[in-house]
Amino acid sequence: MKGVPGPETRLLVVEDNRALRVGMARALAERFDVVDVEERGDAALARLREPGLEPYDVIVTDLRMPGA
């Protein structure tokens, strides 16, 4: 968690609704060191498959996503 010594905490927000995506990312940025966002399920899956990507500690996602 932010401000706590140790490895950085990583979060991925996957949400197609722009207002929700931006709001969640802003609110959660106070708690997590790294907050990444994607608006489509296929883009989130591609991000997760990137070679050498540090794993996420938490993924927050919509249940129904375009492109999933």
All heavy atoms as TSV, in Angstrom:
chain	resi	resn	atom	element	x	y	z
A	1	MET	N	N	0.837	-1.181	0.000
A	1	MET	CA	C	0.000	0.000	0.000
A	1	MET	C	C	0.876	1.236	0.000
A	1	MET	O	O	1.983	1.222	0.490
A	1	MET	CB	C	-0.925	0.003	1.201
A	1	MET	CG	C	-1.912	-1.153	1.244
A	1	MET	SD	S	-2.748	-1.427	-0.293
A	1	MET	CE	C	-4.394	-1.053	0.106
A	2	LYS	N	N	0.321	2.279	-0.532
A	2	LYS	CA	C	1.058	3.521	-0.677
A	2	LYS	C	C	1.570	4.007	0.675
A	2	LYS	O	O	0.851	4.027	1.653
A	2	LYS	CB	C	0.157	4.575	-1.302
A	2	LYS	CG	C	0.901	5.655	-2.001
A	2	LYS	CD	C	-0.058	6.502	-2.794
A	2	LYS	CE	C	0.639	6.898	-4.064
A	2	LYS	NZ	N	-0.185	7.573	-4.978
A	3	GLY	N	N	2.841	4.381	0.691
A	3	GLY	CA	C	3.425	4.913	1.904
A	3	GLY	C	C	3.953	3.865	2.872
A	3	GLY	O	O	4.551	4.192	3.872
A	4	VAL	N	N	3.737	2.593	2.559
A	4	VAL	CA	C	4.213	1.515	3.411
A	4	VAL	C	C	5.494	0.962	2.794
A	4	VAL	O	O	5.524	0.656	1.602
A	4	VAL	CB	C	3.158	0.387	3.531
A	4	VAL	CG1	C	3.687	-0.777	4.327
A	4	VAL	CG2	C	1.875	0.937	4.138
A	5	PRO	N	N	6.573	0.844	3.575
A	5	PRO	CA	C	7.810	0.309	3.021
A	5	PRO	C	C	7.606	-1.096	2.463
A	5	PRO	O	O	6.828	-1.875	2.986
A	5	PRO	CB	C	8.755	0.282	4.225
A	5	PRO	CG	C	8.159	1.213	5.218
A	5	PRO	CD	C	6.691	1.209	4.979
A	6	GLY	N	N	8.310	-1.404	1.394
A	6	GLY	CA	C	8.208	-2.715	0.776
A	6	GLY	C	C	7.924	-2.576	-0.693
A	6	GLY	O	O	7.991	-1.484	-1.254
A	7	PRO	N	N	7.598	-3.680	-1.342
A	7	PRO	CA	C	7.349	-3.617	-2.785
A	7	PRO	C	C	6.127	-2.754	-3.097
A	7	PRO	O	O	5.207	-2.653	-2.301
A	7	PRO	CB	C	7.110	-5.077	-3.172
A	7	PRO	CG	C	6.828	-5.801	-1.908
A	7	PRO	CD	C	7.415	-5.002	-0.783
A	8	GLU	N	N	6.172	-2.129	-4.278
A	8	GLU	CA	C	5.029	-1.290	-4.652
A	8	GLU	C	C	3.810	-2.154	-4.937
A	8	GLU	O	O	3.927	-3.291	-5.351
A	8	GLU	CB	C	5.362	-0.401	-5.839
A	8	GLU	CG	C	5.621	-1.115	-7.134
A	8	GLU	CD	C	5.970	-0.159	-8.260
A	8	GLU	OE1	O	6.277	1.015	-8.016
A	8	GLU	OE2	O	5.925	-0.609	-9.403
A	9	THR	N	N	2.650	-1.604	-4.659
A	9	THR	CA	C	1.391	-2.314	-4.900
A	9	THR	C	C	0.820	-1.847	-6.232
A	9	THR	O	O	0.818	-0.663	-6.552
A	9	THR	CB	C	0.386	-2.054	-3.775
A	9	THR	OG1	O	0.214	-0.651	-3.603
A	9	THR	CG2	C	0.864	-2.681	-2.473
A	10	ARG	N	N	0.331	-2.814	-7.005
A	10	ARG	CA	C	-0.129	-2.538	-8.368
A	10	ARG	C	C	-1.596	-2.927	-8.526
A	10	ARG	O	O	-2.014	-3.987	-8.069
A	10	ARG	CB	C	0.719	-3.313	-9.368
A	10	ARG	CG	C	2.197	-2.923	-9.308
A	10	ARG	CD	C	3.055	-3.799	-10.188
A	10	ARG	NE	N	2.535	-3.981	-11.522
A	10	ARG	CZ	C	2.726	-3.137	-12.538
A	10	ARG	NH1	N	3.428	-2.053	-12.357
A	10	ARG	NH2	N	2.209	-3.388	-13.731
A	11	LEU	N	N	-2.350	-2.064	-9.201
A	11	LEU	CA	C	-3.782	-2.262	-9.420
A	11	LEU	C	C	-4.091	-2.037	-10.888
A	11	LEU	O	O	-3.549	-1.118	-11.511
A	11	LEU	CB	C	-4.573	-1.265	-8.581
A	11	LEU	CG	C	-6.061	-1.136	-8.893
A	11	LEU	CD1	C	-6.830	-2.296	-8.274
A	11	LEU	CD2	C	-6.603	0.173	-8.377
A	12	LEU	N	N	-4.968	-2.864	-11.435
A	12	LEU	CA	C	-5.476	-2.674	-12.794
A	12	LEU	C	C	-6.983	-2.499	-12.714
A	12	LEU	O	O	-7.685	-3.342	-12.158
A	12	LEU	CB	C	-5.138	-3.878	-13.676
A	12	LEU	CG	C	-5.696	-3.865	-15.092
A	12	LEU	CD1	C	-5.182	-2.666	-15.886
A	12	LEU	CD2	C	-5.379	-5.168	-15.812
A	13	VAL	N	N	-7.474	-1.387	-13.268
A	13	VAL	CA	C	-8.913	-1.120	-13.355
A	13	VAL	C	C	-9.330	-1.370	-14.796
A	13	VAL	O	O	-8.762	-0.778	-15.718
A	13	VAL	CB	C	-9.249	0.334	-12.950
A	13	VAL	CG1	C	-10.725	0.633	-13.180
A	13	VAL	CG2	C	-8.869	0.598	-11.502
A	14	VAL	N	N	-10.333	-2.238	-15.000
A	14	VAL	CA	C	-10.850	-2.535	-16.334
A	14	VAL	C	C	-12.338	-2.204	-16.317
A	14	VAL	O	O	-13.133	-2.896	-15.681
A	14	VAL	CB	C	-10.632	-4.017	-16.717
A	14	VAL	CG1	C	-11.024	-4.244	-18.171
A	14	VAL	CG2	C	-9.193	-4.452	-16.448
A	15	GLU	N	N	-12.703	-1.132	-16.990
A	15	GLU	CA	C	-14.089	-0.642	-16.948
A	15	GLU	C	C	-14.379	0.125	-18.233
A	15	GLU	O	O	-13.601	0.998	-18.616
A	15	GLU	CB	C	-14.274	0.272	-15.723
A	15	GLU	CG	C	-15.578	0.993	-15.626
A	15	GLU	CD	C	-16.784	0.077	-15.620
A	15	GLU	OE1	O	-16.911	-0.761	-14.717
A	15	GLU	OE2	O	-17.614	0.221	-16.550
A	16	ASP	N	N	-15.484	-0.212	-18.904
A	16	ASP	CA	C	-15.812	0.460	-20.161
A	16	ASP	C	C	-16.494	1.814	-19.951
A	16	ASP	O	O	-16.442	2.670	-20.832
A	16	ASP	CB	C	-16.655	-0.438	-21.060
A	16	ASP	CG	C	-17.950	-0.896	-20.411
A	16	ASP	OD1	O	-17.940	-1.171	-19.198
A	16	ASP	OD2	O	-18.965	-0.998	-21.113
A	17	ASN	N	N	-17.078	2.039	-18.818
A	17	ASN	CA	C	-17.730	3.315	-18.539
A	17	ASN	C	C	-16.657	4.319	-18.097
A	17	ASN	O	O	-16.024	4.156	-17.056
A	17	ASN	CB	C	-18.774	3.128	-17.436
A	17	ASN	CG	C	-19.494	4.406	-17.090
A	17	ASN	OD1	O	-18.882	5.377	-16.653
A	17	ASN	ND2	N	-20.800	4.398	-17.297
A	18	ARG	N	N	-16.466	5.361	-18.914
A	18	ARG	CA	C	-15.380	6.310	-18.669
A	18	ARG	C	C	-15.464	6.963	-17.286
A	18	ARG	O	O	-14.471	7.052	-16.572
A	18	ARG	CB	C	-15.356	7.397	-19.742
A	18	ARG	CG	C	-14.177	8.335	-19.578
A	18	ARG	CD	C	-14.167	9.443	-20.637
A	18	ARG	NE	N	-12.951	10.202	-20.594
A	18	ARG	CZ	C	-12.625	11.096	-19.668
A	18	ARG	NH1	N	-13.434	11.321	-18.656
A	18	ARG	NH2	N	-11.488	11.757	-19.717
A	19	ALA	N	N	-16.640	7.412	-16.905
A	19	ALA	CA	C	-16.792	8.095	-15.611
A	19	ALA	C	C	-16.415	7.174	-14.453
A	19	ALA	O	O	-15.710	7.580	-13.531
A	19	ALA	CB	C	-18.215	8.615	-15.448
A	20	LEU	N	N	-16.871	5.932	-14.504
A	20	LEU	CA	C	-16.522	4.968	-13.447
A	20	LEU	C	C	-15.030	4.658	-13.458
A	20	LEU	O	O	-14.394	4.582	-12.403
A	20	LEU	CB	C	-17.314	3.671	-13.627
A	20	LEU	CG	C	-18.785	3.715	-13.248
A	20	LEU	CD1	C	-19.463	2.401	-13.620
A	20	LEU	CD2	C	-18.948	3.989	-11.767
A	21	ARG	N	N	-14.488	4.453	-14.659
A	21	ARG	CA	C	-13.070	4.116	-14.785
A	21	ARG	C	C	-12.191	5.216	-14.194
A	21	ARG	O	O	-11.299	4.950	-13.391
A	21	ARG	CB	C	-12.740	3.888	-16.263
A	21	ARG	CG	C	-11.344	3.454	-16.548
A	21	ARG	CD	C	-11.137	3.110	-18.022
A	21	ARG	NE	N	-11.327	4.248	-18.906
A	21	ARG	CZ	C	-12.332	4.378	-19.765
A	21	ARG	NH1	N	-13.256	3.446	-19.862
A	21	ARG	NH2	N	-12.425	5.434	-20.549
A	22	VAL	N	N	-12.465	6.451	-14.575
A	22	VAL	CA	C	-11.670	7.582	-14.086
A	22	VAL	C	C	-11.863	7.777	-12.586
A	22	VAL	O	O	-10.898	7.973	-11.840
A	22	VAL	CB	C	-12.023	8.864	-14.863
A	22	VAL	CG1	C	-11.391	10.095	-14.237
A	22	VAL	CG2	C	-11.592	8.728	-16.326
A	23	GLY	N	N	-13.091	7.692	-12.126
A	23	GLY	CA	C	-13.375	7.868	-10.698
A	23	GLY	C	C	-12.717	6.815	-9.838
A	23	GLY	O	O	-12.115	7.124	-8.798
A	24	MET	N	N	-12.804	5.555	-10.262
A	24	MET	CA	C	-12.168	4.479	-9.497
A	24	MET	C	C	-10.654	4.643	-9.485
A	24	MET	O	O	-10.015	4.478	-8.439
A	24	MET	CB	C	-12.536	3.117	-10.077
A	24	MET	CG	C	-13.920	2.663	-9.719
A	24	MET	SD	S	-14.211	0.913	-10.116
A	24	MET	CE	C	-14.151	0.928	-11.894
A	25	ALA	N	N	-10.090	4.965	-10.631
A	25	ALA	CA	C	-8.630	5.115	-10.701
A	25	ALA	C	C	-8.156	6.242	-9.789
A	25	ALA	O	O	-7.164	6.092	-9.074
A	25	ALA	CB	C	-8.201	5.366	-12.139
A	26	ARG	N	N	-8.864	7.352	-9.795
A	26	ARG	CA	C	-8.481	8.476	-8.930
A	26	ARG	C	C	-8.591	8.104	-7.453
A	26	ARG	O	O	-7.695	8.396	-6.659
A	26	ARG	CB	C	-9.354	9.687	-9.218
A	26	ARG	CG	C	-8.971	10.404	-10.469
A	26	ARG	CD	C	-9.803	11.645	-10.659
A	26	ARG	NE	N	-9.474	12.286	-11.920
A	26	ARG	CZ	C	-10.266	13.092	-12.562
A	26	ARG	NH1	N	-11.473	13.371	-12.070
A	26	ARG	NH2	N	-9.885	13.640	-13.694
A	27	ALA	N	N	-9.695	7.478	-7.090
A	27	ALA	CA	C	-9.900	7.117	-5.680
A	27	ALA	C	C	-8.882	6.076	-5.218
A	27	ALA	O	O	-8.319	6.187	-4.131
A	27	ALA	CB	C	-11.319	6.597	-5.475
A	28	LEU	N	N	-8.619	5.091	-6.053
A	28	LEU	CA	C	-7.722	4.017	-5.663
A	28	LEU	C	C	-6.250	4.418	-5.739
A	28	LEU	O	O	-5.398	3.790	-5.114
A	28	LEU	CB	C	-8.000	2.773	-6.502
A	28	LEU	CG	C	-9.371	2.151	-6.205
A	28	LEU	CD1	C	-9.737	1.125	-7.268
A	28	LEU	CD2	C	-9.389	1.535	-4.823
A	29	ALA	N	N	-5.938	5.475	-6.469
A	29	ALA	CA	C	-4.555	5.958	-6.558
A	29	ALA	C	C	-4.042	6.438	-5.202
A	29	ALA	O	O	-2.840	6.514	-4.982
A	29	ALA	CB	C	-4.451	7.067	-7.593
A	30	GLU	N	N	-4.968	6.746	-4.295
A	30	GLU	CA	C	-4.568	7.153	-2.944
A	30	GLU	C	C	-4.066	5.968	-2.122
A	30	GLU	O	O	-3.373	6.158	-1.128
A	30	GLU	CB	C	-5.736	7.818	-2.226
A	30	GLU	CG	C	-6.186	9.110	-2.885
A	30	GLU	CD	C	-7.393	9.730	-2.206
A	30	GLU	OE1	O	-7.711	9.335	-1.067
A	30	GLU	OE2	O	-8.011	10.610	-2.820
A	31	ARG	N	N	-4.424	4.755	-2.535
A	31	ARG	CA	C	-4.072	3.554	-1.769
A	31	ARG	C	C	-3.006	2.683	-2.433
A	31	ARG	O	O	-2.337	1.923	-1.761
A	31	ARG	CB	C	-5.323	2.693	-1.559
A	31	ARG	CG	C	-6.453	3.373	-0.820
A	31	ARG	CD	C	-6.232	3.453	0.627
A	31	ARG	NE	N	-6.037	2.119	1.165
A	31	ARG	CZ	C	-6.016	1.839	2.437
A	31	ARG	NH1	N	-6.194	2.787	3.317
A	31	ARG	NH2	N	-5.804	0.620	2.853
A	32	PHE	N	N	-2.902	2.767	-3.755
A	32	PHE	CA	C	-1.982	1.911	-4.504
A	32	PHE	C	C	-0.871	2.749	-5.122
A	32	PHE	O	O	-1.077	3.886	-5.509
A	32	PHE	CB	C	-2.738	1.152	-5.611
A	32	PHE	CG	C	-3.653	0.092	-5.074
A	32	PHE	CD1	C	-4.946	0.415	-4.683
A	32	PHE	CD2	C	-3.232	-1.220	-4.943
A	32	PHE	CE1	C	-5.803	-0.552	-4.170
A	32	PHE	CE2	C	-4.079	-2.187	-4.428
A	32	PHE	CZ	C	-5.361	-1.856	-4.042
A	33	ASP	N	N	0.312	2.145	-5.226
A	33	ASP	CA	C	1.453	2.846	-5.810
A	33	ASP	C	C	1.297	3.013	-7.320
A	33	ASP	O	O	1.660	4.040	-7.878
A	33	ASP	CB	C	2.752	2.081	-5.521
A	33	ASP	CG	C	3.041	2.010	-4.029
A	33	ASP	OD1	O	3.040	3.062	-3.378
A	33	ASP	OD2	O	3.257	0.895	-3.522
A	34	VAL	N	N	0.795	1.973	-7.994
A	34	VAL	CA	C	0.623	1.989	-9.446
A	34	VAL	C	C	-0.826	1.653	-9.743
A	34	VAL	O	O	-1.336	0.633	-9.290
A	34	VAL	CB	C	1.549	0.954	-10.130
A	34	VAL	CG1	C	1.283	0.900	-11.623
A	34	VAL	CG2	C	3.007	1.265	-9.840
A	35	VAL	N	N	-1.500	2.508	-10.512
A	35	VAL	CA	C	-2.867	2.249	-10.955
A	35	VAL	C	C	-2.884	2.374	-12.471
A	35	VAL	O	O	-2.659	3.452	-13.017
A	35	VAL	CB	C	-3.881	3.229	-10.328
A	35	VAL	CG1	C	-5.282	2.976	-10.880
A	35	VAL	CG2	C	-3.875	3.111	-8.813
A	36	ASP	N	N	-3.120	1.259	-13.154
A	36	ASP	CA	C	-3.259	1.247	-14.606
A	36	ASP	C	C	-4.726	1.064	-14.944
A	36	ASP	O	O	-5.476	0.453	-14.174
A	36	ASP	CB	C	-2.444	0.106	-15.212
A	36	ASP	CG	C	-0.940	0.303	-15.035
A	36	ASP	OD1	O	-0.482	1.467	-15.071
A	36	ASP	OD2	O	-0.229	-0.701	-14.868
A	37	VAL	N	N	-5.140	1.578	-16.096
A	37	VAL	CA	C	-6.538	1.463	-16.513
A	37	VAL	C	C	-6.629	0.975	-17.950
A	37	VAL	O	O	-5.763	1.267	-18.768
A	37	VAL	CB	C	-7.306	2.800	-16.365
A	37	VAL	CG1	C	-7.388	3.242	-14.938
A	37	VAL	CG2	C	-6.680	3.888	-17.208
A	38	GLU	N	N	-7.670	0.216	-18.203
A	38	GLU	CA	C	-8.029	-0.223	-19.553
A	38	GLU	C	C	-9.536	-0.111	-19.682
A	38	GLU	O	O	-10.254	-0.339	-18.712
A	38	GLU	CB	C	-7.605	-1.671	-19.807
A	38	GLU	CG	C	-6.117	-1.897	-19.884
A	38	GLU	CD	C	-5.450	-1.287	-21.106
A	38	GLU	OE1	O	-6.160	-0.849	-22.045
A	38	GLU	OE2	O	-4.213	-1.242	-21.130
A	39	GLU	N	N	-10.003	0.236	-20.880
A	39	GLU	CA	C	-11.448	0.351	-21.070
A	39	GLU	C	C	-12.062	-0.855	-21.768
A	39	GLU	O	O	-13.272	-0.984	-21.817
A	39	GLU	CB	C	-11.808	1.633	-21.824
A	39	GLU	CG	C	-11.567	1.614	-23.302
A	39	GLU	CD	C	-12.055	2.869	-23.975
A	39	GLU	OE1	O	-13.269	2.948	-24.296
A	39	GLU	OE2	O	-11.230	3.763	-24.187
A	40	ARG	N	N	-11.221	-1.759	-22.276
A	40	ARG	CA	C	-11.734	-2.940	-22.972
A	40	ARG	C	C	-11.097	-4.200	-22.402
A	40	ARG	O	O	-9.928	-4.202	-22.014
A	40	ARG	CB	C	-11.431	-2.844	-24.464
A	40	ARG	CG	C	-12.136	-1.683	-25.145
A	40	ARG	CD	C	-11.804	-1.619	-26.621
A	40	ARG	NE	N	-11.993	-2.901	-27.293
A	40	ARG	CZ	C	-13.114	-3.296	-27.890
A	40	ARG	NH1	N	-14.158	-2.495	-27.905
A	40	ARG	NH2	N	-13.199	-4.468	-28.476
A	41	GLY	N	N	-11.881	-5.269	-22.383
A	41	GLY	CA	C	-11.388	-6.533	-21.868
A	41	GLY	C	C	-10.227	-7.091	-22.657
A	41	GLY	O	O	-9.260	-7.596	-22.077
A	42	ASP	N	N	-10.286	-6.987	-23.993
A	42	ASP	CA	C	-9.194	-7.523	-24.805
A	42	ASP	C	C	-7.893	-6.750	-24.576
A	42	ASP	O	O	-6.807	-7.330	-24.555
A	42	ASP	CB	C	-9.555	-7.580	-26.283
A	42	ASP	CG	C	-10.018	-6.246	-26.857
A	42	ASP	OD1	O	-10.195	-5.270	-26.105
A	42	ASP	OD2	O	-10.209	-6.185	-28.087
A	43	ALA	N	N	-7.989	-5.451	-24.363
A	43	ALA	CA	C	-6.801	-4.643	-24.072
A	43	ALA	C	C	-6.210	-5.024	-22.712
A	43	ALA	O	O	-4.986	-5.080	-22.550
A	43	ALA	CB	C	-7.146	-3.162	-24.105
A	44	ALA	N	N	-7.072	-5.306	-21.740
A	44	ALA	CA	C	-6.593	-5.725	-20.415
A	44	ALA	C	C	-5.889	-7.070	-20.508
A	44	ALA	O	O	-4.824	-7.260	-19.912
A	44	ALA	CB	C	-7.758	-5.799	-19.431
A	45	LEU	N	N	-6.463	-8.004	-21.264
A	45	LEU	CA	C	-5.823	-9.311	-21.429
A	45	LEU	C	C	-4.475	-9.176	-22.125
A	45	LEU	O	O	-3.506	-9.837	-21.747
A	45	LEU	CB	C	-6.741	-10.256	-22.203
A	45	LEU	CG	C	-7.967	-10.743	-21.445
A	45	LEU	CD1	C	-8.899	-11.515	-22.374
A	45	LEU	CD2	C	-7.566	-11.592	-20.259
A	46	ALA	N	N	-4.395	-8.319	-23.129
A	46	ALA	CA	C	-3.125	-8.091	-23.820
A	46	ALA	C	C	-2.092	-7.521	-22.853
A	46	ALA	O	O	-0.921	-7.918	-22.871
A	46	ALA	CB	C	-3.327	-7.150	-25.013
A	47	ARG	N	N	-2.507	-6.589	-22.012
A	47	ARG	CA	C	-1.593	-6.010	-21.012
A	47	ARG	C	C	-1.085	-7.094	-20.068
A	47	ARG	O	O	0.095	-7.147	-19.746
A	47	ARG	CB	C	-2.301	-4.926	-20.212
A	47	ARG	CG	C	-1.412	-4.294	-19.141
A	47	ARG	CD	C	-2.181	-3.332	-18.267
A	47	ARG	NE	N	-2.522	-2.122	-18.944
A	47	ARG	CZ	C	-1.790	-1.002	-18.886
A	47	ARG	NH1	N	-0.685	-0.962	-18.184
A	47	ARG	NH2	N	-2.187	0.077	-19.531
A	48	LEU	N	N	-1.975	-7.971	-19.622
A	48	LEU	CA	C	-1.581	-9.023	-18.685
A	48	LEU	C	C	-0.620	-10.025	-19.305
A	48	LEU	O	O	0.135	-10.689	-18.596
A	48	LEU	CB	C	-2.819	-9.743	-18.152
A	48	LEU	CG	C	-3.724	-8.893	-17.258
A	48	LEU	CD1	C	-5.028	-9.632	-16.986
A	48	LEU	CD2	C	-3.017	-8.538	-15.963
A	49	ARG	N	N	-0.643	-10.124	-20.629
A	49	ARG	CA	C	0.242	-11.074	-21.329
A	49	ARG	C	C	1.577	-10.456	-21.726
A	49	ARG	O	O	2.422	-11.150	-22.287
A	49	ARG	CB	C	-0.466	-11.593	-22.574
A	49	ARG	CG	C	-1.650	-12.473	-22.244
A	49	ARG	CD	C	-2.318	-12.993	-23.493
A	49	ARG	NE	N	-3.443	-13.829	-23.153
A	49	ARG	CZ	C	-4.647	-13.718	-23.693
A	49	ARG	NH1	N	-4.885	-12.812	-24.623
A	49	ARG	NH2	N	-5.616	-14.518	-23.325
A	50	GLU	N	N	1.782	-9.181	-21.441
A	50	GLU	CA	C	3.039	-8.520	-21.807
A	50	GLU	C	C	4.209	-9.206	-21.108
A	50	GLU	O	O	4.175	-9.416	-19.890
A	50	GLU	CB	C	3.009	-7.042	-21.409
A	50	GLU	CG	C	2.112	-6.191	-22.251
A	50	GLU	CD	C	2.091	-4.742	-21.796
A	50	GLU	OE1	O	2.975	-4.325	-21.012
A	50	GLU	OE2	O	1.182	-4.020	-22.222
A	51	PRO	N	N	5.253	-9.535	-21.878
A	51	PRO	CA	C	6.420	-10.170	-21.256
A	51	PRO	C	C	7.089	-9.222	-20.255
A	51	PRO	O	O	7.211	-8.033	-20.499
A	51	PRO	CB	C	7.365	-10.454	-22.434
A	51	PRO	CG	C	6.626	-10.092	-23.668
A	51	PRO	CD	C	5.390	-9.344	-23.291
A	52	GLY	N	N	7.483	-9.776	-19.134
A	52	GLY	CA	C	8.201	-9.001	-18.131
A	52	GLY	C	C	7.346	-8.082	-17.292
A	52	GLY	O	O	7.873	-7.356	-16.452
A	53	LEU	N	N	6.046	-8.096	-17.486
A	53	LEU	CA	C	5.158	-7.235	-16.697
A	53	LEU	C	C	5.144	-7.689	-15.245
A	53	LEU	O	O	5.006	-8.876	-14.959
A	53	LEU	CB	C	3.726	-7.290	-17.243
A	53	LEU	CG	C	2.678	-6.510	-16.463
A	53	LEU	CD1	C	2.806	-5.019	-16.776
A	53	LEU	CD2	C	1.288	-6.991	-16.789
A	54	GLU	N	N	5.299	-6.737	-14.360
A	54	GLU	CA	C	5.161	-7.049	-12.934
A	54	GLU	C	C	3.711	-7.443	-12.682
A	54	GLU	O	O	2.793	-6.806	-13.208
A	54	GLU	CB	C	5.519	-5.835	-12.086
A	54	GLU	CG	C	6.981	-5.500	-12.079
A	54	GLU	CD	C	7.807	-6.547	-11.337
A	54	GLU	OE1	O	7.351	-7.071	-10.313
A	54	GLU	OE2	O	8.909	-6.841	-11.822
A	55	PRO	N	N	3.445	-8.465	-11.879
A	55	PRO	CA	C	2.057	-8.872	-11.643
A	55	PRO	C	C	1.286	-7.815	-10.855
A	55	PRO	O	O	1.857	-7.048	-10.090
A	55	PRO	CB	C	2.190	-10.161	-10.833
A	55	PRO	CG	C	3.554	-10.127	-10.248
A	55	PRO	CD	C	4.408	-9.296	-11.160
A	56	TYR	N	N	-0.011	-7.805	-11.080
A	56	TYR	CA	C	-0.894	-6.906	-10.331
A	56	TYR	C	C	-1.285	-7.567	-9.022
A	56	TYR	O	O	-1.477	-8.780	-8.949
A	56	TYR	CB	C	-2.152	-6.593	-11.143
A	56	TYR	CG	C	-1.861	-5.678	-12.296
A	56	TYR	CD1	C	-1.673	-6.165	-13.579
A	56	TYR	CD2	C	-1.757	-4.304	-12.095
A	56	TYR	CE1	C	-1.385	-5.320	-14.626
A	56	TYR	CE2	C	-1.468	-3.450	-13.137
A	56	TYR	CZ	C	-1.286	-3.963	-14.405
A	56	TYR	OH	O	-0.986	-3.122	-15.443
A	57	ASP	N	N	-1.427	-6.748	-7.999
A	57	ASP	CA	C	-1.901	-7.232	-6.709
A	57	ASP	C	C	-3.417	-7.333	-6.697
A	57	ASP	O	O	-3.988	-8.201	-6.044
A	57	ASP	CB	C	-1.435	-6.293	-5.591
A	57	ASP	CG	C	0.079	-6.244	-5.527
A	57	ASP	OD1	O	0.680	-7.268	-5.180
A	57	ASP	OD2	O	0.656	-5.190	-5.850
A	58	VAL	N	N	-4.073	-6.421	-7.433
A	58	VAL	CA	C	-5.535	-6.368	-7.477
A	58	VAL	C	C	-5.958	-5.997	-8.903
A	58	VAL	O	O	-5.343	-5.140	-9.533
A	58	VAL	CB	C	-6.092	-5.307	-6.496
A	58	VAL	CG1	C	-7.606	-5.197	-6.596
A	58	VAL	CG2	C	-5.654	-5.609	-5.073
A	59	ILE	N	N	-7.016	-6.652	-9.384
A	59	ILE	CA	C	-7.645	-6.280	-10.648
A	59	ILE	C	C	-9.114	-6.046	-10.363
A	59	ILE	O	O	-9.796	-6.916	-9.823
A	59	ILE	CB	C	-7.480	-7.378	-11.719
A	59	ILE	CG1	C	-5.986	-7.604	-12.006
A	59	ILE	CG2	C	-8.240	-7.004	-12.988
A	59	ILE	CD1	C	-5.703	-8.760	-12.943
A	60	VAL	N	N	-9.608	-4.844	-10.711
A	60	VAL	CA	C	-11.014	-4.484	-10.543
A	60	VAL	C	C	-11.612	-4.418	-11.936
A	60	VAL	O	O	-11.124	-3.669	-12.794
A	60	VAL	CB	C	-11.163	-3.129	-9.837
A	60	VAL	CG1	C	-12.620	-2.739	-9.707
A	60	VAL	CG2	C	-10.486	-3.154	-8.466
A	61	THR	N	N	-12.659	-5.213	-12.188
A	61	THR	CA	C	-13.197	-5.268	-13.542
A	61	THR	C	C	-14.716	-5.335	-13.532
A	61	THR	O	O	-15.346	-5.783	-12.567
A	61	THR	CB	C	-12.626	-6.470	-14.305
A	61	THR	OG1	O	-13.092	-6.449	-15.659
A	61	THR	CG2	C	-13.019	-7.787	-13.667
A	62	ASP	N	N	-15.280	-4.874	-14.617
A	62	ASP	CA	C	-16.702	-4.973	-14.892
A	62	ASP	C	C	-16.989	-6.438	-15.255
A	62	ASP	O	O	-16.103	-7.145	-15.743
A	62	ASP	CB	C	-17.020	-4.053	-16.084
A	62	ASP	CG	C	-18.497	-3.778	-16.256
A	62	ASP	OD1	O	-19.317	-4.582	-15.766
A	62	ASP	OD2	O	-18.826	-2.794	-16.903
A	63	LEU	N	N	-18.186	-6.910	-15.037
A	63	LEU	CA	C	-18.520	-8.287	-15.394
A	63	LEU	C	C	-18.760	-8.465	-16.886
A	63	LEU	O	O	-18.462	-9.503	-17.455
A	63	LEU	CB	C	-19.763	-8.755	-14.621
A	63	LEU	CG	C	-19.554	-8.957	-13.139
A	63	LEU	CD1	C	-20.866	-9.342	-12.473
A	63	LEU	CD2	C	-18.510	-10.011	-12.867
A	64	ARG	N	N	-19.306	-7.448	-17.534
A	64	ARG	CA	C	-19.575	-7.513	-18.975
A	64	ARG	C	C	-18.739	-6.448	-19.667
A	64	ARG	O	O	-18.955	-5.259	-19.464
A	64	ARG	CB	C	-21.045	-7.269	-19.259
A	64	ARG	CG	C	-21.920	-8.344	-18.688
A	64	ARG	CD	C	-23.329	-8.126	-19.123
A	64	ARG	NE	N	-24.189	-8.972	-18.306
A	64	ARG	CZ	C	-25.477	-9.014	-18.436
A	64	ARG	NH1	N	-26.084	-8.239	-19.320
A	64	ARG	NH2	N	-26.209	-9.803	-17.680
A	65	MET	N	N	-17.806	-6.920	-20.477
A	65	MET	CA	C	-16.895	-5.993	-21.119
A	65	MET	C	C	-16.955	-6.151	-22.636
A	65	MET	O	O	-16.953	-7.278	-23.133
A	65	MET	CB	C	-15.445	-6.284	-20.678
A	65	MET	CG	C	-15.180	-6.037	-19.219
A	65	MET	SD	S	-15.266	-4.312	-18.765
A	65	MET	CE	C	-14.091	-3.589	-19.851
A	66	PRO	N	N	-16.960	-5.046	-23.367
A	66	PRO	CA	C	-16.843	-5.164	-24.826
A	66	PRO	C	C	-15.445	-5.653	-25.162
A	66	PRO	O	O	-14.473	-5.321	-24.487
A	66	PRO	CB	C	-17.061	-3.738	-25.328
A	66	PRO	CG	C	-16.862	-2.852	-24.154
A	66	PRO	CD	C	-17.104	-3.676	-22.922
A	67	GLY	N	N	-15.348	-6.489	-26.165
A	67	GLY	CA	C	-14.049	-6.986	-26.597
A	67	GLY	C	C	-13.495	-8.098	-25.747
A	67	GLY	O	O	-12.342	-8.470	-25.902
A	68	ALA	N	N	-14.294	-8.657	-24.854
A	68	ALA	CA	C	-13.767	-9.732	-23.999
A	68	ALA	C	C	-14.030	-11.086	-24.634
A	68	ALA	O	O	-14.889	-11.278	-25.404
A	68	ALA	CB	C	-14.443	-9.681	-22.632
